[in-house]
Amino acid sequence: MKCCDAYNLVTIFPMNTVNMLDATTESSNQTPDAEYERSRKVEQNKLQKRLRREAGQAIADFSMIEAGDKVMCCLSGGKDSYAMLDILLNLKKSAPVSFELIAVNLDQKQPGFPEEILPGYLAELGIEYHIIERDTYSIVKDKVPEGKTTCGLCSRLRRGILYNFAEEQGVTKIALGHHRDDLLETLFLNMFYGGKLKTMPPVLHSDDGRNTVIRPLAYSREKDIARYAELRQFPIIPCNLCGSQANLQRQVIKDMLQQWDKQHPGRLESMFGALRNVEPSHLADTSLYDFGGGKRPGSSGATVQAAMPTQEPEQNFGRLDVLNI
């Protein structure tokens, strides 16, 4: 190409366009493996930013983590707890408050449990970690009849052990990897099988006041977490105690929600929004609402909403945006 031809090329195309042409040429020269790795990295970064933003928002909305907190991340070896630890470690680097993170795994002595995986992974991260060894597997198998669901007893034993350990270690917050889909599944489980309108709260204070449980992934979708775990190549450890059981009630609910998500995009988002927009006066719980007096118990005024349009409040652009922490 002549000098004048090169000049005309820059004149006709802006410099960023020329750079795009160079990038396209470079991309076309890449091998299929290199191109796949590049696209994988881009997708991983996008998912990490989304999960980080959602966790940061949940932490801010529900005051999950405060300055000086010692947060215990409970790792099961599944995708959700791996992702939770990964995102919290990422947030910790730039969070506006200082807090401590430790990782804890409960080795329940399930047959074939690869006990070397988590210590090796956590040692590479350089984070303080503890492996608690308790043979709850034998207790569950002994107490639960063959064919019955083991999850209830297993979770109660696990929770008690972790709560006690947290108190011994001076832990102020216990972080669990439950996500948005878990909250929705629990809502329907309680409605269908328990006759209660409740789910897993993003923050839960134990009845005895000893422990506070937080769920930083409460705003995150399971399919995003699953894909992120795949891209990050976390060393997943399957649960052979409960995961092998067929026809679990939770799995039935999970299948139902996944089918809804495919057939009616946006339905799960709408349902989760309902969890954050509750009207006690339009339900039927007399302990939450005084239907005779038209008041919430403990309030000074009526809370029945008038059936008329209301003006949208002005957006507040002056508040600190926590999405970028």
C-alpha positions as CSV (number, residue, x, y, z in Angstrom):
1,M,0.0,0.0,0.0
2,K,1.3,3.5,-0.9
3,C,1.8,6.1,1.8
4,C,-1.1,8.2,0.5
5,D,-3.3,5.1,0.5
6,A,-2.5,4.5,4.2
7,Y,-3.3,8.2,4.9
8,N,-6.6,8.0,3.1
9,L,-7.5,4.9,5.1
10,V,-7.0,6.7,8.4
11,T,-8.8,9.7,7.1
12,I,-11.9,7.8,6.0
13,F,-12.0,5.6,9.1
14,P,-11.6,7.0,12.6
15,M,-8.7,5.7,14.6
16,N,-10.9,3.4,16.8
17,T,-12.3,1.9,13.6
18,V,-8.8,1.1,12.4
19,N,-8.1,-0.5,15.8
20,M,-11.2,-2.6,15.4
21,L,-10.0,-3.8,12.0
22,D,-6.7,-4.7,13.5
23,A,-8.4,-6.5,16.4
24,T,-10.6,-8.4,13.9
25,T,-7.6,-9.4,11.9
26,E,-5.8,-10.5,15.1
27,S,-8.9,-12.4,16.2
28,S,-9.2,-14.2,12.9
29,N,-5.6,-15.3,13.2
30,Q,-6.3,-16.9,16.6
31,T,-6.6,-20.6,17.0
32,P,-10.0,-22.1,18.0
33,D,-8.6,-22.9,21.4
34,A,-7.4,-19.4,22.0
35,E,-10.7,-17.9,20.8
36,Y,-12.7,-20.2,23.1
37,E,-10.5,-19.2,26.0
38,R,-11.0,-15.5,25.3
39,S,-14.8,-15.9,25.1
40,R,-14.8,-18.0,28.2
41,K,-12.8,-15.3,30.1
42,V,-15.2,-12.6,28.9
43,E,-18.3,-14.6,30.1
44,Q,-16.6,-15.3,33.4
45,N,-15.8,-11.7,34.0
46,K,-19.4,-10.6,33.2
47,L,-20.9,-13.2,35.5
48,Q,-18.5,-12.3,38.3
49,K,-19.5,-8.6,38.0
50,R,-23.2,-9.6,38.1
51,L,-22.8,-11.8,41.1
52,R,-20.6,-9.3,42.8
53,R,-23.1,-6.5,42.2
54,E,-26.0,-8.6,43.4
55,A,-24.2,-9.7,46.5
56,G,-23.1,-6.2,47.3
57,Q,-26.7,-5.0,46.9
58,A,-28.0,-7.8,49.2
59,I,-25.4,-7.0,51.8
60,A,-26.3,-3.4,51.8
61,D,-30.1,-3.9,51.7
62,F,-30.2,-6.2,54.7
63,S,-27.1,-4.9,56.6
64,M,-25.5,-8.3,56.4
65,I,-21.9,-7.3,57.1
66,E,-20.7,-4.5,59.3
67,A,-17.3,-3.1,60.2
68,G,-15.3,-5.6,62.4
69,D,-17.5,-8.6,61.6
70,K,-15.9,-12.1,61.6
71,V,-17.8,-13.9,58.8
72,M,-17.7,-17.7,58.7
73,C,-18.3,-19.0,55.2
74,C,-19.8,-22.5,55.4
75,L,-18.5,-24.6,52.5
76,S,-20.2,-27.9,51.5
77,G,-18.1,-28.5,48.4
78,G,-21.0,-27.5,46.2
79,K,-21.2,-24.8,43.5
80,D,-23.2,-22.4,45.7
81,S,-20.8,-22.2,48.6
82,Y,-17.7,-22.1,46.3
83,A,-19.3,-19.1,44.5
84,M,-20.2,-17.4,47.7
85,L,-16.7,-17.6,49.1
86,D,-15.2,-16.5,45.8
87,I,-17.5,-13.4,45.6
88,L,-17.0,-12.4,49.3
89,L,-13.3,-12.6,48.9
90,N,-13.6,-10.4,45.8
91,L,-15.8,-7.9,47.6
92,K,-13.6,-7.8,50.7
93,K,-10.8,-6.2,48.6
94,S,-12.7,-3.1,48.0
95,A,-15.5,-3.0,50.6
96,P,-16.0,0.3,52.4
97,V,-15.8,-1.6,55.8
98,S,-13.2,-4.0,57.1
99,F,-14.3,-7.5,58.0
100,E,-12.7,-10.9,58.4
101,L,-13.4,-14.1,56.5
102,I,-12.8,-17.7,57.5
103,A,-13.9,-20.8,55.7
104,V,-15.4,-23.9,57.5
105,N,-16.3,-27.3,56.2
106,L,-18.1,-30.0,58.1
107,D,-16.8,-33.4,57.2
108,Q,-19.8,-35.6,58.0
109,K,-17.9,-38.9,57.2
110,Q,-20.0,-39.8,54.2
111,P,-18.5,-42.9,52.4
112,G,-16.2,-41.9,49.6
113,F,-16.0,-38.2,50.7
114,P,-12.8,-36.8,49.1
115,E,-11.5,-35.1,52.2
116,E,-8.3,-33.8,50.6
117,I,-10.1,-31.5,48.0
118,L,-11.3,-28.6,50.2
119,P,-8.1,-28.3,52.3
120,G,-6.0,-28.2,49.1
121,Y,-8.3,-25.6,47.5
122,L,-8.5,-23.4,50.6
123,A,-4.7,-23.6,51.2
124,E,-4.1,-22.3,47.7
125,L,-6.4,-19.3,48.4
126,G,-4.4,-18.5,51.5
127,I,-7.6,-18.1,53.7
128,E,-7.9,-19.3,57.2
129,Y,-10.0,-22.5,57.2
130,H,-11.2,-25.2,59.5
131,I,-12.3,-28.7,58.8
132,I,-14.7,-30.1,61.5
133,E,-15.0,-33.9,61.6
134,R,-18.3,-35.3,62.9
135,D,-19.8,-38.6,62.0
136,T,-23.4,-37.4,61.4
137,Y,-23.7,-39.7,58.5
138,S,-24.0,-42.8,60.8
139,I,-26.5,-41.0,63.0
140,V,-28.7,-40.1,60.0
141,K,-28.6,-43.6,58.6
142,D,-29.4,-45.1,62.0
143,K,-32.3,-42.8,62.8
144,V,-34.0,-42.3,59.4
145,P,-35.9,-45.4,58.0
146,E,-34.8,-46.6,54.6
147,G,-36.4,-44.7,51.8
148,K,-37.3,-41.7,54.0
149,T,-35.8,-38.2,53.4
150,T,-32.6,-37.6,55.3
151,C,-32.3,-33.9,54.7
152,G,-34.3,-32.7,57.8
153,L,-32.2,-34.5,60.4
154,C,-29.0,-34.0,58.5
155,S,-29.5,-30.2,58.3
156,R,-30.4,-30.0,62.0
157,L,-27.3,-31.8,63.1
158,R,-25.1,-29.8,60.7
159,R,-26.6,-26.5,61.9
160,G,-26.1,-27.3,65.5
161,I,-22.4,-28.2,65.0
162,L,-21.7,-25.1,62.9
163,Y,-23.6,-22.8,65.4
164,N,-21.5,-24.1,68.3
165,F,-18.3,-23.8,66.4
166,A,-19.1,-20.2,65.4
167,E,-19.6,-19.2,69.0
168,E,-16.3,-20.9,70.0
169,Q,-14.4,-19.0,67.3
170,G,-16.0,-15.6,68.0
171,V,-17.8,-15.5,64.7
172,T,-20.4,-12.7,64.3
173,K,-22.0,-13.8,61.0
174,I,-22.5,-17.2,59.5
175,A,-22.6,-17.1,55.7
176,L,-24.6,-19.7,53.8
177,G,-24.7,-20.1,50.0
178,H,-28.5,-20.1,49.5
179,H,-29.5,-18.2,46.4
180,R,-32.7,-16.7,45.0
181,D,-34.0,-20.0,43.7
182,D,-33.6,-21.6,47.1
183,L,-35.7,-18.9,48.7
184,L,-38.5,-19.4,46.1
185,E,-38.3,-23.2,46.5
186,T,-38.6,-22.9,50.3
187,L,-41.6,-20.6,49.9
188,F,-43.5,-23.2,47.9
189,L,-42.3,-26.0,50.1
190,N,-43.8,-24.3,53.1
191,M,-47.0,-23.4,51.3
192,F,-47.6,-26.9,49.7
193,Y,-46.4,-29.1,52.6
194,G,-46.2,-26.9,55.7
195,G,-49.2,-24.6,55.4
196,K,-47.1,-21.6,56.1
197,L,-46.2,-18.5,54.1
198,K,-42.5,-18.2,54.9
199,T,-39.1,-18.8,53.3
200,M,-35.4,-18.4,54.1
201,P,-34.8,-14.8,55.1
202,P,-31.6,-13.1,53.8
203,V,-30.7,-12.5,57.5
204,L,-31.8,-14.8,60.3
205,H,-31.1,-14.3,64.0
206,S,-31.2,-17.6,65.9
207,D,-33.8,-17.9,68.6
208,D,-31.2,-18.0,71.4
209,G,-29.5,-14.9,70.1
210,R,-26.1,-16.6,69.8
211,N,-25.8,-16.5,66.0
212,T,-26.7,-14.5,62.9
213,V,-27.0,-16.3,59.6
214,I,-26.6,-14.3,56.3
215,R,-27.3,-15.3,52.7
216,P,-25.2,-13.0,50.5
217,L,-26.4,-14.7,47.3
218,A,-30.1,-14.1,48.1
219,Y,-30.5,-12.0,44.9
220,S,-28.6,-14.3,42.6
221,R,-30.0,-16.9,40.2
222,E,-29.0,-20.5,40.4
223,K,-28.3,-20.8,36.7
224,D,-25.8,-17.9,36.9
225,I,-24.1,-19.5,39.9
226,A,-23.9,-22.9,38.1
227,R,-22.4,-21.4,35.0
228,Y,-19.9,-19.3,37.0
229,A,-18.8,-22.4,38.9
230,E,-18.3,-24.2,35.6
231,L,-16.2,-21.4,34.2
232,R,-14.2,-21.1,37.4
233,Q,-13.7,-24.9,37.5
234,F,-14.4,-25.2,41.2
235,P,-13.6,-28.7,42.5
236,I,-17.2,-29.7,43.1
237,I,-17.9,-32.4,45.7
238,P,-21.3,-34.2,45.3
239,C,-23.4,-35.0,48.3
240,N,-23.9,-38.8,48.4
241,L,-26.2,-38.7,51.4
242,C,-29.1,-36.7,50.1
243,G,-28.3,-36.0,46.5
244,S,-28.9,-39.7,45.5
245,Q,-32.4,-39.7,46.9
246,A,-35.2,-39.7,44.3
247,N,-38.4,-37.7,44.3
248,L,-37.4,-35.3,47.1
249,Q,-40.1,-32.7,47.6
250,R,-37.5,-29.9,47.0
251,Q,-36.6,-31.4,43.7
252,V,-40.2,-31.6,42.6
253,I,-40.5,-27.9,43.4
254,K,-37.3,-27.1,41.7
255,D,-38.5,-28.8,38.5
256,M,-41.7,-26.9,38.7
257,L,-39.9,-23.5,38.9
258,Q,-37.5,-24.4,36.2
259,Q,-40.4,-25.3,33.9
260,W,-42.1,-22.0,34.7
261,D,-38.8,-20.1,34.0
262,K,-38.6,-21.7,30.5
263,Q,-42.3,-21.2,29.6
264,H,-42.8,-17.8,31.2
265,P,-39.6,-15.8,31.3
266,G,-39.7,-13.2,34.1
267,R,-42.1,-15.1,36.3
268,L,-39.4,-16.1,38.9
269,E,-38.2,-12.5,39.0
270,S,-41.8,-11.3,39.6
271,M,-42.3,-13.9,42.4
272,F,-39.1,-12.9,44.1
273,G,-40.2,-9.3,43.9
274,A,-43.4,-10.3,45.8
275,L,-41.2,-11.6,48.7
276,R,-40.0,-8.0,49.1
277,N,-43.4,-6.4,48.6
278,V,-45.7,-7.9,51.3
279,E,-49.2,-6.4,52.2
280,P,-50.3,-8.0,55.5
281,S,-53.7,-6.3,55.2
282,H,-54.3,-8.3,52.1
283,L,-53.5,-11.7,53.6
284,A,-55.3,-13.4,56.4
285,D,-53.0,-13.5,59.4
286,T,-54.6,-11.8,62.4
287,S,-51.3,-11.7,64.3
288,L,-49.9,-9.4,61.6
289,Y,-52.9,-7.2,61.0
290,D,-55.9,-6.1,63.1
291,F,-58.7,-6.5,60.6
292,G,-61.2,-5.1,63.1
293,G,-59.3,-1.9,63.7
294,G,-57.6,-1.7,60.4
295,K,-54.1,-1.5,62.0
296,R,-50.9,-3.4,62.1
297,P,-50.3,-4.5,65.7
298,G,-48.1,-1.9,67.4
299,S,-48.8,0.8,64.8
300,S,-50.6,4.1,65.5
301,G,-52.5,4.5,62.2
302,A,-54.5,2.5,59.7
303,T,-52.5,0.7,57.0
304,V,-55.2,-0.1,54.5
305,Q,-54.1,1.4,51.2
306,A,-56.6,3.5,49.2
307,A,-57.5,2.1,45.8
308,M,-56.2,5.0,43.8
309,P,-53.0,5.7,41.8
310,T,-50.2,7.3,43.8
311,Q,-47.5,9.5,42.5
312,E,-44.1,7.7,42.1
313,P,-41.6,9.1,44.6
314,E,-38.6,11.0,43.2
315,Q,-35.5,8.9,42.7
316,N,-32.7,9.7,45.1
317,F,-29.5,10.1,43.1
318,G,-27.6,11.4,46.1
319,R,-27.2,8.1,48.0
320,L,-24.0,6.1,47.9
321,D,-24.2,3.5,45.2
322,V,-23.1,0.2,46.8
323,L,-23.2,-1.7,43.5
324,N,-19.6,-0.9,42.7
325,I,-18.0,-1.9,46.0
